Amino acid sequence: MDDRVLLCDDIFPLFGLLDFSGLKTDDIESMVESNPVICSFDFFGLNHYTTVLVEPAKKEFGFPGDLRLQLSRDPSWTGSGSYWLKVVPWGFRDMLNWIKKEYNNPKVIITENGITDNNGTTNDPHRIYYYRQYINQLLKAIKQDGCNVFGYTAWCLLDTFEWNRGFHEKFGLHSTDFSDPARPRTPKRSAAAYTEIVNQNGFPPVGTRYIFNYYTTQVKWGTR
């Protein structure tokens, strides 16, 4: 499987980790000196929503068959308002540890993380559960695994227009009434739950099994 991961990296090279094989040392030095952006970066921005299972492809045409991969989702995983978005919190921690290992533990900011519904309710315990579980895995990645994460951004502040799903699938911590030209917004229950996590900079001690602890003071919180 590693060669297929490398193929993805070759298609979408990250962090200036370019393949300089075949180039003389002088050529490399000249290239870097003339373009200081090459092989340089400030941080890793990660959008993460869910996890998929990967196995060798049964068909080798079309994407992701071209990579000889077949993607699937465990039917036992909790769903959401989107067919592709399953709730798999442990996958978040695994991804952060993979980034730590592959890229020498760079500074990471979570640029998007969230879950959909399609009923427009402001009573959204599934979203509260999602954020608590995923942020808890993030906390464990930082404090137990040493992942260098300095910020987290929830997706998203408001229900918005979601690509080809339009207004049907909703990520917001606030409900938007798209039938009203004024587009009034109403906080969902998850907005208060996320606010509590931000204000506490982690989880208050409530004796729940999946709650871990507090963040360091360096973590920056936000919504998009």
mmCIF file of the C-alpha atoms, coordinates in Angstrom:
data_MODEL
# 
_entry.id   MODEL 
# 
loop_
_atom_site.group_PDB 
_atom_site.id 
_atom_site.type_symbol 
_atom_site.label_atom_id 
_atom_site.label_alt_id 
_atom_site.label_comp_id 
_atom_site.label_asym_id 
_atom_site.label_entity_id 
_atom_site.label_seq_id 
_atom_site.pdbx_PDB_ins_code 
_atom_site.Cartn_x 
_atom_site.Cartn_y 
_atom_site.Cartn_z 
_atom_site.occupancy 
_atom_site.B_iso_or_equiv 
_atom_site.pdbx_formal_charge 
_atom_site.auth_seq_id 
_atom_site.auth_comp_id 
_atom_site.auth_asym_id 
_atom_site.auth_atom_id 
_atom_site.pdbx_PDB_model_num 
ATOM 1   C CA . MET A 1 1   ? 0.000   0.000  0.000   1.00 0.00 ? 1   MET A CA 1 
ATOM 2   C CA . ASP A 1 2   ? 2.917   2.359  0.659   1.00 0.00 ? 2   ASP A CA 1 
ATOM 3   C CA . ASP A 1 3   ? 3.746   2.660  -3.044  1.00 0.00 ? 3   ASP A CA 1 
ATOM 4   C CA . ARG A 1 4   ? 0.200   3.841  -3.701  1.00 0.00 ? 4   ARG A CA 1 
ATOM 5   C CA . VAL A 1 5   ? 0.469   6.461  -0.969  1.00 0.00 ? 5   VAL A CA 1 
ATOM 6   C CA . LEU A 1 6   ? 3.684   7.625  -2.610  1.00 0.00 ? 6   LEU A CA 1 
ATOM 7   C CA . LEU A 1 7   ? 1.864   7.842  -5.933  1.00 0.00 ? 7   LEU A CA 1 
ATOM 8   C CA . CYS A 1 8   ? -0.676  10.201 -4.368  1.00 0.00 ? 8   CYS A CA 1 
ATOM 9   C CA . ASP A 1 9   ? 2.176   12.280 -2.971  1.00 0.00 ? 9   ASP A CA 1 
ATOM 10  C CA . ASP A 1 10  ? 3.743   12.417 -6.428  1.00 0.00 ? 10  ASP A CA 1 
ATOM 11  C CA . ILE A 1 11  ? 0.466   13.679 -7.881  1.00 0.00 ? 11  ILE A CA 1 
ATOM 12  C CA . PHE A 1 12  ? -0.103  16.145 -5.049  1.00 0.00 ? 12  PHE A CA 1 
ATOM 13  C CA . PRO A 1 13  ? 3.396   16.845 -3.648  1.00 0.00 ? 13  PRO A CA 1 
ATOM 14  C CA . LEU A 1 14  ? 3.228   18.200 -0.110  1.00 0.00 ? 14  LEU A CA 1 
ATOM 15  C CA . PHE A 1 15  ? 5.572   20.488 1.746   1.00 0.00 ? 15  PHE A CA 1 
ATOM 16  C CA . GLY A 1 16  ? 8.005   20.816 -1.154  1.00 0.00 ? 16  GLY A CA 1 
ATOM 17  C CA . LEU A 1 17  ? 9.085   17.198 -0.709  1.00 0.00 ? 17  LEU A CA 1 
ATOM 18  C CA . LEU A 1 18  ? 10.112  16.995 -4.337  1.00 0.00 ? 18  LEU A CA 1 
ATOM 19  C CA . ASP A 1 19  ? 11.965  14.124 -5.974  1.00 0.00 ? 19  ASP A CA 1 
ATOM 20  C CA . PHE A 1 20  ? 15.397  15.480 -6.864  1.00 0.00 ? 20  PHE A CA 1 
ATOM 21  C CA . SER A 1 21  ? 16.806  12.145 -7.997  1.00 0.00 ? 21  SER A CA 1 
ATOM 22  C CA . GLY A 1 22  ? 18.775  12.512 -11.202 1.00 0.00 ? 22  GLY A CA 1 
ATOM 23  C CA . LEU A 1 23  ? 19.693  16.141 -10.559 1.00 0.00 ? 23  LEU A CA 1 
ATOM 24  C CA . LYS A 1 24  ? 23.231  17.153 -9.684  1.00 0.00 ? 24  LYS A CA 1 
ATOM 25  C CA . THR A 1 25  ? 23.810  18.851 -6.329  1.00 0.00 ? 25  THR A CA 1 
ATOM 26  C CA . ASP A 1 26  ? 24.668  22.133 -8.047  1.00 0.00 ? 26  ASP A CA 1 
ATOM 27  C CA . ASP A 1 27  ? 21.347  22.024 -9.909  1.00 0.00 ? 27  ASP A CA 1 
ATOM 28  C CA . ILE A 1 28  ? 19.417  21.530 -6.669  1.00 0.00 ? 28  ILE A CA 1 
ATOM 29  C CA . GLU A 1 29  ? 21.240  24.327 -4.866  1.00 0.00 ? 29  GLU A CA 1 
ATOM 30  C CA . SER A 1 30  ? 20.660  26.674 -7.788  1.00 0.00 ? 30  SER A CA 1 
ATOM 31  C CA . MET A 1 31  ? 16.953  25.796 -7.913  1.00 0.00 ? 31  MET A CA 1 
ATOM 32  C CA . VAL A 1 32  ? 16.425  26.400 -4.194  1.00 0.00 ? 32  VAL A CA 1 
ATOM 33  C CA . GLU A 1 33  ? 18.459  29.609 -4.148  1.00 0.00 ? 33  GLU A CA 1 
ATOM 34  C CA . SER A 1 34  ? 16.511  31.057 -7.079  1.00 0.00 ? 34  SER A CA 1 
ATOM 35  C CA . ASN A 1 35  ? 13.147  30.100 -5.551  1.00 0.00 ? 35  ASN A CA 1 
ATOM 36  C CA . PRO A 1 36  ? 13.208  30.109 -1.729  1.00 0.00 ? 36  PRO A CA 1 
ATOM 37  C CA . VAL A 1 37  ? 9.590   28.883 -1.627  1.00 0.00 ? 37  VAL A CA 1 
ATOM 38  C CA . ILE A 1 38  ? 10.737  25.440 -2.782  1.00 0.00 ? 38  ILE A CA 1 
ATOM 39  C CA . CYS A 1 39  ? 11.050  23.016 0.150   1.00 0.00 ? 39  CYS A CA 1 
ATOM 40  C CA . SER A 1 40  ? 9.661   25.598 2.574   1.00 0.00 ? 40  SER A CA 1 
ATOM 41  C CA . PHE A 1 41  ? 6.359   25.833 4.427   1.00 0.00 ? 41  PHE A CA 1 
ATOM 42  C CA . ASP A 1 42  ? 4.869   27.453 7.506   1.00 0.00 ? 42  ASP A CA 1 
ATOM 43  C CA . PHE A 1 43  ? 2.304   24.876 8.592   1.00 0.00 ? 43  PHE A CA 1 
ATOM 44  C CA . PHE A 1 44  ? 0.113   21.973 7.465   1.00 0.00 ? 44  PHE A CA 1 
ATOM 45  C CA . GLY A 1 45  ? -3.579  22.878 7.003   1.00 0.00 ? 45  GLY A CA 1 
ATOM 46  C CA . LEU A 1 46  ? -5.814  19.814 7.348   1.00 0.00 ? 46  LEU A CA 1 
ATOM 47  C CA . ASN A 1 47  ? -9.475  19.455 6.371   1.00 0.00 ? 47  ASN A CA 1 
ATOM 48  C CA . HIS A 1 48  ? -10.780 16.313 8.047   1.00 0.00 ? 48  HIS A CA 1 
ATOM 49  C CA . TYR A 1 49  ? -14.338 14.999 8.198   1.00 0.00 ? 49  TYR A CA 1 
ATOM 50  C CA . THR A 1 50  ? -14.344 11.218 8.071   1.00 0.00 ? 50  THR A CA 1 
ATOM 51  C CA . THR A 1 51  ? -12.416 8.010  7.387   1.00 0.00 ? 51  THR A CA 1 
ATOM 52  C CA . VAL A 1 52  ? -12.643 5.384  4.661   1.00 0.00 ? 52  VAL A CA 1 
ATOM 53  C CA . LEU A 1 53  ? -11.398 1.812  4.467   1.00 0.00 ? 53  LEU A CA 1 
ATOM 54  C CA . VAL A 1 54  ? -8.857  1.015  1.754   1.00 0.00 ? 54  VAL A CA 1 
ATOM 55  C CA . GLU A 1 55  ? -8.145  -2.310 0.054   1.00 0.00 ? 55  GLU A CA 1 
ATOM 56  C CA . PRO A 1 56  ? -6.668  -3.466 -3.268  1.00 0.00 ? 56  PRO A CA 1 
ATOM 57  C CA . ALA A 1 57  ? -8.973  -2.575 -6.141  1.00 0.00 ? 57  ALA A CA 1 
ATOM 58  C CA . LYS A 1 58  ? -11.024 -5.236 -7.884  1.00 0.00 ? 58  LYS A CA 1 
ATOM 59  C CA . LYS A 1 59  ? -11.206 -2.967 -10.948 1.00 0.00 ? 59  LYS A CA 1 
ATOM 60  C CA . GLU A 1 60  ? -8.295  -0.953 -12.298 1.00 0.00 ? 60  GLU A CA 1 
ATOM 61  C CA . PHE A 1 61  ? -9.971  1.774  -14.327 1.00 0.00 ? 61  PHE A CA 1 
ATOM 62  C CA . GLY A 1 62  ? -11.280 5.136  -13.249 1.00 0.00 ? 62  GLY A CA 1 
ATOM 63  C CA . PHE A 1 63  ? -10.388 6.887  -10.008 1.00 0.00 ? 63  PHE A CA 1 
ATOM 64  C CA . PRO A 1 64  ? -9.492  5.500  -7.459  1.00 0.00 ? 64  PRO A CA 1 
ATOM 65  C CA . GLY A 1 65  ? -9.035  2.312  -9.495  1.00 0.00 ? 65  GLY A CA 1 
ATOM 66  C CA . ASP A 1 66  ? -6.120  3.950  -11.288 1.00 0.00 ? 66  ASP A CA 1 
ATOM 67  C CA . LEU A 1 67  ? -4.332  3.853  -7.939  1.00 0.00 ? 67  LEU A CA 1 
ATOM 68  C CA . ARG A 1 68  ? -5.320  0.175  -7.578  1.00 0.00 ? 68  ARG A CA 1 
ATOM 69  C CA . LEU A 1 69  ? -7.377  1.113  -4.530  1.00 0.00 ? 69  LEU A CA 1 
ATOM 70  C CA . GLN A 1 70  ? -10.953 0.402  -3.516  1.00 0.00 ? 70  GLN A CA 1 
ATOM 71  C CA . LEU A 1 71  ? -12.573 2.658  -0.926  1.00 0.00 ? 71  LEU A CA 1 
ATOM 72  C CA . SER A 1 72  ? -15.418 1.592  1.364   1.00 0.00 ? 72  SER A CA 1 
ATOM 73  C CA . ARG A 1 73  ? -17.121 2.472  4.644   1.00 0.00 ? 73  ARG A CA 1 
ATOM 74  C CA . ASP A 1 74  ? -17.998 0.152  7.472   1.00 0.00 ? 74  ASP A CA 1 
ATOM 75  C CA . PRO A 1 75  ? -21.815 -0.119 7.557   1.00 0.00 ? 75  PRO A CA 1 
ATOM 76  C CA . SER A 1 76  ? -21.688 -0.138 11.362  1.00 0.00 ? 76  SER A CA 1 
ATOM 77  C CA . TRP A 1 77  ? -20.250 3.394  11.459  1.00 0.00 ? 77  TRP A CA 1 
ATOM 78  C CA . THR A 1 78  ? -22.677 6.134  12.489  1.00 0.00 ? 78  THR A CA 1 
ATOM 79  C CA . GLY A 1 79  ? -23.939 8.163  9.532   1.00 0.00 ? 79  GLY A CA 1 
ATOM 80  C CA . SER A 1 80  ? -24.787 11.803 8.916   1.00 0.00 ? 80  SER A CA 1 
ATOM 81  C CA . GLY A 1 81  ? -26.695 13.962 6.455   1.00 0.00 ? 81  GLY A CA 1 
ATOM 82  C CA . SER A 1 82  ? -24.146 13.062 3.760   1.00 0.00 ? 82  SER A CA 1 
ATOM 83  C CA . TYR A 1 83  ? -23.691 9.568  2.320   1.00 0.00 ? 83  TYR A CA 1 
ATOM 84  C CA . TRP A 1 84  ? -19.891 9.882  2.448   1.00 0.00 ? 84  TRP A CA 1 
ATOM 85  C CA . LEU A 1 85  ? -19.538 11.296 5.972   1.00 0.00 ? 85  LEU A CA 1 
ATOM 86  C CA . LYS A 1 86  ? -19.390 8.632  8.673   1.00 0.00 ? 86  LYS A CA 1 
ATOM 87  C CA . VAL A 1 87  ? -18.473 9.320  12.285  1.00 0.00 ? 87  VAL A CA 1 
ATOM 88  C CA . VAL A 1 88  ? -15.054 7.705  12.837  1.00 0.00 ? 88  VAL A CA 1 
ATOM 89  C CA . PRO A 1 89  ? -13.251 9.688  15.559  1.00 0.00 ? 89  PRO A CA 1 
ATOM 90  C CA . TRP A 1 90  ? -10.242 7.358  15.879  1.00 0.00 ? 90  TRP A CA 1 
ATOM 91  C CA . GLY A 1 91  ? -9.416  8.020  12.226  1.00 0.00 ? 91  GLY A CA 1 
ATOM 92  C CA . PHE A 1 92  ? -8.767  11.678 13.069  1.00 0.00 ? 92  PHE A CA 1 
ATOM 93  C CA . ARG A 1 93  ? -6.095  10.771 15.615  1.00 0.00 ? 93  ARG A CA 1 
ATOM 94  C CA . ASP A 1 94  ? -4.578  8.237  13.222  1.00 0.00 ? 94  ASP A CA 1 
ATOM 95  C CA . MET A 1 95  ? -4.357  10.858 10.465  1.00 0.00 ? 95  MET A CA 1 
ATOM 96  C CA . LEU A 1 96  ? -2.592  13.339 12.744  1.00 0.00 ? 96  LEU A CA 1 
ATOM 97  C CA . ASN A 1 97  ? -0.101  10.675 13.780  1.00 0.00 ? 97  ASN A CA 1 
ATOM 98  C CA . TRP A 1 98  ? 0.511   9.766  10.131  1.00 0.00 ? 98  TRP A CA 1 
ATOM 99  C CA . ILE A 1 99  ? 1.272   13.418 9.357   1.00 0.00 ? 99  ILE A CA 1 
ATOM 100 C CA . LYS A 1 100 ? 3.589   13.534 12.380  1.00 0.00 ? 100 LYS A CA 1 
ATOM 101 C CA . LYS A 1 101 ? 5.476   10.476 11.143  1.00 0.00 ? 101 LYS A CA 1 
ATOM 102 C CA . GLU A 1 102 ? 5.603   11.278 7.424   1.00 0.00 ? 102 GLU A CA 1 
ATOM 103 C CA . TYR A 1 103 ? 6.431   14.990 7.638   1.00 0.00 ? 103 TYR A CA 1 
ATOM 104 C CA . ASN A 1 104 ? 8.595   15.165 10.756  1.00 0.00 ? 104 ASN A CA 1 
ATOM 105 C CA . ASN A 1 105 ? 5.840   16.485 13.039  1.00 0.00 ? 105 ASN A CA 1 
ATOM 106 C CA . PRO A 1 106 ? 5.104   19.833 11.356  1.00 0.00 ? 106 PRO A CA 1 
ATOM 107 C CA . LYS A 1 107 ? 2.924   22.567 12.833  1.00 0.00 ? 107 LYS A CA 1 
ATOM 108 C CA . VAL A 1 108 ? -0.691  21.650 11.991  1.00 0.00 ? 108 VAL A CA 1 
ATOM 109 C CA . ILE A 1 109 ? -3.921  23.625 12.023  1.00 0.00 ? 109 ILE A CA 1 
ATOM 110 C CA . ILE A 1 110 ? -7.265  21.895 11.535  1.00 0.00 ? 110 ILE A CA 1 
ATOM 111 C CA . THR A 1 111 ? -8.877  24.118 8.912   1.00 0.00 ? 111 THR A CA 1 
ATOM 112 C CA . GLU A 1 112 ? -12.194 22.235 8.638   1.00 0.00 ? 112 GLU A CA 1 
ATOM 113 C CA . ASN A 1 113 ? -13.955 19.600 10.750  1.00 0.00 ? 113 ASN A CA 1 
ATOM 114 C CA . GLY A 1 114 ? -17.686 19.042 11.077  1.00 0.00 ? 114 GLY A CA 1 
ATOM 115 C CA . ILE A 1 115 ? -20.784 16.988 10.289  1.00 0.00 ? 115 ILE A CA 1 
ATOM 116 C CA . THR A 1 116 ? -23.983 17.439 8.278   1.00 0.00 ? 116 THR A CA 1 
ATOM 117 C CA . ASP A 1 117 ? -27.668 16.991 8.813   1.00 0.00 ? 117 ASP A CA 1 
ATOM 118 C CA . ASN A 1 118 ? -30.463 17.517 6.309   1.00 0.00 ? 118 ASN A CA 1 
ATOM 119 C CA . ASN A 1 119 ? -33.468 18.164 8.520   1.00 0.00 ? 119 ASN A CA 1 
ATOM 120 C CA . GLY A 1 120 ? -32.591 21.713 9.554   1.00 0.00 ? 120 GLY A CA 1 
ATOM 121 C CA . THR A 1 121 ? -33.197 21.123 13.251  1.00 0.00 ? 121 THR A CA 1 
ATOM 122 C CA . THR A 1 122 ? -31.606 23.276 15.947  1.00 0.00 ? 122 THR A CA 1 
ATOM 123 C CA . ASN A 1 123 ? -31.726 20.277 18.287  1.00 0.00 ? 123 ASN A CA 1 
ATOM 124 C CA . ASP A 1 124 ? -28.618 18.482 17.007  1.00 0.00 ? 124 ASP A CA 1 
ATOM 125 C CA . PRO A 1 125 ? -27.190 16.043 19.588  1.00 0.00 ? 125 PRO A CA 1 
ATOM 126 C CA . HIS A 1 126 ? -25.459 14.129 16.779  1.00 0.00 ? 126 HIS A CA 1 
ATOM 127 C CA . ARG A 1 127 ? -23.342 17.222 16.030  1.00 0.00 ? 127 ARG A CA 1 
ATOM 128 C CA . ILE A 1 128 ? -22.513 17.707 19.720  1.00 0.00 ? 128 ILE A CA 1 
ATOM 129 C CA . TYR A 1 129 ? -21.461 14.057 19.875  1.00 0.00 ? 129 TYR A CA 1 
ATOM 130 C CA . TYR A 1 130 ? -19.343 14.441 16.731  1.00 0.00 ? 130 TYR A CA 1 
ATOM 131 C CA . TYR A 1 131 ? -17.468 17.508 17.963  1.00 0.00 ? 131 TYR A CA 1 
ATOM 132 C CA . ARG A 1 132 ? -16.867 16.113 21.432  1.00 0.00 ? 132 ARG A CA 1 
ATOM 133 C CA . GLN A 1 133 ? -15.573 12.830 20.061  1.00 0.00 ? 133 GLN A CA 1 
ATOM 134 C CA . TYR A 1 134 ? -13.373 14.353 17.342  1.00 0.00 ? 134 TYR A CA 1 
ATOM 135 C CA . ILE A 1 135 ? -11.988 17.135 19.525  1.00 0.00 ? 135 ILE A CA 1 
ATOM 136 C CA . ASN A 1 136 ? -11.279 14.546 22.210  1.00 0.00 ? 136 ASN A CA 1 
ATOM 137 C CA . GLN A 1 137 ? -9.237  12.522 19.694  1.00 0.00 ? 137 GLN A CA 1 
ATOM 138 C CA . LEU A 1 138 ? -7.433  15.723 18.715  1.00 0.00 ? 138 LEU A CA 1 
ATOM 139 C CA . LEU A 1 139 ? -6.626  16.369 22.369  1.00 0.00 ? 139 LEU A CA 1 
ATOM 140 C CA . LYS A 1 140 ? -5.217  12.861 22.769  1.00 0.00 ? 140 LYS A CA 1 
ATOM 141 C CA . ALA A 1 141 ? -3.112  13.305 19.617  1.00 0.00 ? 141 ALA A CA 1 
ATOM 142 C CA . ILE A 1 142 ? -1.614  16.481 21.107  1.00 0.00 ? 142 ILE A CA 1 
ATOM 143 C CA . LYS A 1 143 ? -1.124  15.466 24.751  1.00 0.00 ? 143 LYS A CA 1 
ATOM 144 C CA . GLN A 1 144 ? -0.529  11.717 24.482  1.00 0.00 ? 144 GLN A CA 1 
ATOM 145 C CA . ASP A 1 145 ? 1.065   11.392 21.040  1.00 0.00 ? 145 ASP A CA 1 
ATOM 146 C CA . GLY A 1 146 ? 2.931   14.694 20.788  1.00 0.00 ? 146 GLY A CA 1 
ATOM 147 C CA . CYS A 1 147 ? 1.334   15.884 17.535  1.00 0.00 ? 147 CYS A CA 1 
ATOM 148 C CA . ASN A 1 148 ? 2.190   19.528 16.885  1.00 0.00 ? 148 ASN A CA 1 
ATOM 149 C CA . VAL A 1 149 ? -1.338  20.913 16.400  1.00 0.00 ? 149 VAL A CA 1 
ATOM 150 C CA . PHE A 1 150 ? -1.710  24.603 17.207  1.00 0.00 ? 150 PHE A CA 1 
ATOM 151 C CA . GLY A 1 151 ? -5.260  25.406 16.070  1.00 0.00 ? 151 GLY A CA 1 
ATOM 152 C CA . TYR A 1 152 ? -8.700  23.985 15.321  1.00 0.00 ? 152 TYR A CA 1 
ATOM 153 C CA . THR A 1 153 ? -11.488 25.399 13.165  1.00 0.00 ? 153 THR A CA 1 
ATOM 154 C CA . ALA A 1 154 ? -15.011 23.954 13.137  1.00 0.00 ? 154 ALA A CA 1 
ATOM 155 C CA . TRP A 1 155 ? -16.908 23.748 9.856   1.00 0.00 ? 155 TRP A CA 1 
ATOM 156 C CA . CYS A 1 156 ? -18.934 25.698 9.999   1.00 0.00 ? 156 CYS A CA 1 
ATOM 157 C CA . LEU A 1 157 ? -20.426 28.773 11.696  1.00 0.00 ? 157 LEU A CA 1 
ATOM 158 C CA . LEU A 1 158 ? -23.597 28.886 9.538   1.00 0.00 ? 158 LEU A CA 1 
ATOM 159 C CA . ASP A 1 159 ? -25.578 26.598 7.265   1.00 0.00 ? 159 ASP A CA 1 
ATOM 160 C CA . THR A 1 160 ? -24.304 27.427 3.775   1.00 0.00 ? 160 THR A CA 1 
ATOM 161 C CA . PHE A 1 161 ? -24.511 26.427 0.117   1.00 0.00 ? 161 PHE A CA 1 
ATOM 162 C CA . GLU A 1 162 ? -22.791 23.029 -0.055  1.00 0.00 ? 162 GLU A CA 1 
ATOM 163 C CA . TRP A 1 163 ? -21.514 22.372 -3.561  1.00 0.00 ? 163 TRP A CA 1 
ATOM 164 C CA . ASN A 1 164 ? -23.852 20.152 -5.616  1.00 0.00 ? 164 ASN A CA 1 
ATOM 165 C CA . ARG A 1 165 ? -25.995 19.501 -2.522  1.00 0.00 ? 165 ARG A CA 1 
ATOM 166 C CA . GLY A 1 166 ? -27.061 23.136 -2.392  1.00 0.00 ? 166 GLY A CA 1 
ATOM 167 C CA . PHE A 1 167 ? -28.914 24.067 0.793   1.00 0.00 ? 167 PHE A CA 1 
ATOM 168 C CA . HIS A 1 168 ? -29.962 20.460 1.459   1.00 0.00 ? 168 HIS A CA 1 
ATOM 169 C CA . GLU A 1 169 ? -26.985 19.355 3.572   1.00 0.00 ? 169 GLU A CA 1 
ATOM 170 C CA . LYS A 1 170 ? -26.221 21.561 6.563   1.00 0.00 ? 170 LYS A CA 1 
ATOM 171 C CA . PHE A 1 171 ? -22.923 21.832 8.459   1.00 0.00 ? 171 PHE A CA 1 
ATOM 172 C CA . GLY A 1 172 ? -23.667 24.942 10.511  1.00 0.00 ? 172 GLY A CA 1 
ATOM 173 C CA . LEU A 1 173 ? -23.512 25.517 14.235  1.00 0.00 ? 173 LEU A CA 1 
ATOM 174 C CA . HIS A 1 174 ? -26.230 28.063 13.460  1.00 0.00 ? 174 HIS A CA 1 
ATOM 175 C CA . SER A 1 175 ? -29.323 27.325 11.387  1.00 0.00 ? 175 SER A CA 1 
ATOM 176 C CA . THR A 1 176 ? -29.953 29.607 8.400   1.00 0.00 ? 176 THR A CA 1 
ATOM 177 C CA . ASP A 1 177 ? -33.530 30.131 7.170   1.00 0.00 ? 177 ASP A CA 1 
ATOM 178 C CA . PHE A 1 178 ? -33.045 30.157 3.396   1.00 0.00 ? 178 PHE A CA 1 
ATOM 179 C CA . SER A 1 179 ? -36.770 30.705 2.795   1.00 0.00 ? 179 SER A CA 1 
ATOM 180 C CA . ASP A 1 180 ? -36.501 34.188 4.323   1.00 0.00 ? 180 ASP A CA 1 
ATOM 181 C CA . PRO A 1 181 ? -34.754 36.839 2.174   1.00 0.00 ? 181 PRO A CA 1 
ATOM 182 C CA . ALA A 1 182 ? -33.178 38.227 5.362   1.00 0.00 ? 182 ALA A CA 1 
ATOM 183 C CA . ARG A 1 183 ? -31.577 34.809 6.035   1.00 0.00 ? 183 ARG A CA 1 
ATOM 184 C CA . PRO A 1 184 ? -32.099 34.883 9.829   1.00 0.00 ? 184 PRO A CA 1 
ATOM 185 C CA . ARG A 1 185 ? -29.755 32.687 11.864  1.00 0.00 ? 185 ARG A CA 1 
ATOM 186 C CA . THR A 1 186 ? -30.615 30.666 14.959  1.00 0.00 ? 186 THR A CA 1 
ATOM 187 C CA . PRO A 1 187 ? -28.005 29.005 17.205  1.00 0.00 ? 187 PRO A CA 1 
ATOM 188 C CA . LYS A 1 188 ? -28.238 25.231 17.379  1.00 0.00 ? 188 LYS A CA 1 
ATOM 189 C CA . ARG A 1 189 ? -27.583 23.333 20.596  1.00 0.00 ? 189 ARG A CA 1 
ATOM 190 C CA . SER A 1 190 ? -24.175 22.445 19.196  1.00 0.00 ? 190 SER A CA 1 
ATOM 191 C CA . ALA A 1 191 ? -23.194 26.135 19.155  1.00 0.00 ? 191 ALA A CA 1 
ATOM 192 C CA . ALA A 1 192 ? -23.463 26.252 22.952  1.00 0.00 ? 192 ALA A CA 1 
ATOM 193 C CA . ALA A 1 193 ? -21.611 22.951 23.310  1.00 0.00 ? 193 ALA A CA 1 
ATOM 194 C CA . TYR A 1 194 ? -18.755 24.124 21.079  1.00 0.00 ? 194 TYR A CA 1 
ATOM 195 C CA . THR A 1 195 ? -18.633 27.460 22.921  1.00 0.00 ? 195 THR A CA 1 
ATOM 196 C CA . GLU A 1 196 ? -18.235 25.594 26.220  1.00 0.00 ? 196 GLU A CA 1 
ATOM 197 C CA . ILE A 1 197 ? -15.296 23.590 24.834  1.00 0.00 ? 197 ILE A CA 1 
ATOM 198 C CA . VAL A 1 198 ? -13.646 26.788 23.575  1.00 0.00 ? 198 VAL A CA 1 
ATOM 199 C CA . ASN A 1 199 ? -14.215 28.659 26.850  1.00 0.00 ? 199 ASN A CA 1 
ATOM 200 C CA . GLN A 1 200 ? -12.888 25.736 28.872  1.00 0.00 ? 200 GLN A CA 1 
ATOM 201 C CA . ASN A 1 201 ? -10.053 25.168 26.358  1.00 0.00 ? 201 ASN A CA 1 
ATOM 202 C CA . GLY A 1 202 ? -10.954 21.497 26.562  1.00 0.00 ? 202 GLY A CA 1 
ATOM 203 C CA . PHE A 1 203 ? -13.383 19.380 28.521  1.00 0.00 ? 203 PHE A CA 1 
ATOM 204 C CA . PRO A 1 204 ? -14.450 20.067 32.096  1.00 0.00 ? 204 PRO A CA 1 
ATOM 205 C CA . PRO A 1 205 ? -14.178 17.018 34.386  1.00 0.00 ? 205 PRO A CA 1 
ATOM 206 C CA . VAL A 1 206 ? -17.551 15.304 34.085  1.00 0.00 ? 206 VAL A CA 1 
ATOM 207 C CA . GLY A 1 207 ? -16.533 11.688 34.582  1.00 0.00 ? 207 GLY A CA 1 
ATOM 208 C CA . THR A 1 208 ? -17.463 10.559 31.062  1.00 0.00 ? 208 THR A CA 1 
ATOM 209 C CA . ARG A 1 209 ? -15.320 7.817  29.598  1.00 0.00 ? 209 ARG A CA 1 
ATOM 210 C CA . TYR A 1 210 ? -14.520 9.479  26.281  1.00 0.00 ? 210 TYR A CA 1 
ATOM 211 C CA . ILE A 1 211 ? -13.615 12.858 27.776  1.00 0.00 ? 211 ILE A CA 1 
ATOM 212 C CA . PHE A 1 212 ? -9.891  13.241 28.246  1.00 0.00 ? 212 PHE A CA 1 
ATOM 213 C CA . ASN A 1 213 ? -8.646  16.544 29.691  1.00 0.00 ? 213 ASN A CA 1 
ATOM 214 C CA . TYR A 1 214 ? -7.625  20.108 28.854  1.00 0.00 ? 214 TYR A CA 1 
ATOM 215 C CA . TYR A 1 215 ? -5.601  21.548 25.998  1.00 0.00 ? 215 TYR A CA 1 
ATOM 216 C CA . THR A 1 216 ? -2.434  23.519 26.296  1.00 0.00 ? 216 THR A CA 1 
ATOM 217 C CA . THR A 1 217 ? -2.863  27.289 26.194  1.00 0.00 ? 217 THR A CA 1 
ATOM 218 C CA . GLN A 1 218 ? -1.358  27.436 22.702  1.00 0.00 ? 218 GLN A CA 1 
ATOM 219 C CA . VAL A 1 219 ? -4.379  25.952 20.894  1.00 0.00 ? 219 VAL A CA 1 
ATOM 220 C CA . LYS A 1 220 ? -6.304  28.539 18.863  1.00 0.00 ? 220 LYS A CA 1 
ATOM 221 C CA . TRP A 1 221 ? -10.030 27.934 18.308  1.00 0.00 ? 221 TRP A CA 1 
ATOM 222 C CA . GLY A 1 222 ? -12.327 29.172 15.567  1.00 0.00 ? 222 GLY A CA 1 
ATOM 223 C CA . THR A 1 223 ? -15.187 28.571 13.156  1.00 0.00 ? 223 THR A CA 1 
ATOM 224 C CA . ARG A 1 224 ? -15.386 29.086 9.427   1.00 0.00 ? 224 ARG A CA 1 
# 
